[in-house]
Amino acid sequence: MNDKLLIDVSRLDKEGEDFEDVLDDAVLDLNDEFLRPFAGIRYAIFAQLLGRELLVRGSLEQDFEAVCSRCGGDFDFTVKVPDFTVSVEVDDKTEYVDLTDEARQSIILALPTYPVCRPDCLGVCTSCGKNLNEGPCKCKREETDDRWGALEGLKIDEHR
């Protein structure tokens, strides 16, 4: 496990090279109690020098422990970035290129806004708080069509 994703440009094969490894968990310190990374960022990339450009393509994966935004239950999921691509301009003095921040940002951008334990998660009852994935609650509900409910309190000035 490494704490940086470094490409040694000075020793890179002219035809390009494959790199596979895992970045340390600390790289992705989100400081979020509902979303915690574990097992490090796994990467499989191909780096190639094209003139004065270092082109890196590949994939990234990161496992997370999360709290479902619908039901509040704990679950694990994996964020995958199948099209990780970075282009960096280099010169004769460039020895290493650090792509740690690019990998970190790609994982963060791929995170769901509201993680859910499963696509069909029913959430919790808004009245009693029971997890509806475990079965129905005992609350009485009236089936109403409330699409126009927001307009009921609207006051219209009829004198215009």
Steps between C-alpha positions, in 0.01 A plus 500: 500500500636841401413846620562658155432413139836590345605444140877497449514687168879480478489117491173448313521253212467668158206272413328580830451291814220345704475577871281327760500565871296631792511847652472533877156573657630831636518641146120526502439656841143629460435582866142375462329286763253356246754407232832333582751362249681176569751270326666782303462620142579216261637612166592335171645756260707528187747792480659609177722791403386667178747776422466750787179346630458223754172324423358273769189287446345227707256424778457570870296330773432590862289318761282693743302436816191721492171582665204474263344841436150344488483243780804584715642147482871423466627354172815468287541598137775553244555810290649419160661746261549295181624793290766669713697723261766760578724701271799683649750718319859401582845628406857368510531587870187309606594185689172406670135587449273467804146397402374443855277807501353416158412148621347640819290756310379240250374276781329791676328610178371145445342479847120493504339813643266293713633146548227236536537142618311372195307664216162383630559614860165607648645730766325569829142590585468877530257458792646229724857460364478123437738364236259404221751248357423284805126505430209741506430718801167524683436865413172579324553672170255660269569452134481851356632668190695790646668624184299823513519537880753784487253715306229480768656776709572724200327839512426660168443871463187507287507880453782506246 
